[in-house]
C-alpha cells in the first residue's frame, strides 16, 4: 500500500514538472522575444544612415541662411477716414437701481467699437 502511494506521488510529481515546463515554454512563446536576433542586425542600416549624413552635410554647406522678420499676426485697424457712430444703450430707471443698496448703478467703463 505504501509503495502504491509512493508510485502515485512520483507520477504526480513528474506530471507537475512536465506541466510547469510546458507553462514556462508557453509563457516564453507568448511574452518572450518574438523575432530572431543576430548580433550584426543593428548594423544593417548604418550604411544608409552614413550616406544620408554625408548628403545632409553637403546640403548645409551649400545653403545660405536667410533671416527676416515675420509679420506679427493680428488684425489691422480700420482706416481713420471711415465714419464712427456712437451707440448708447440706456436701461430704464427701474433696472438701473442696485438691489442691495437701493441706489442707482453707475457706469463702470466706456468701451469703443467701430462699425
Secondary structure as UniProt FT lines:
FT   HELIX           2..31
FT   TURN            39..40
FT   HELIX           41..43
FT   TURN            44..45
FT   HELIX           46..62
FT   TURN            80..81
FT   HELIX           93..96
FT   TURN            99..101
//
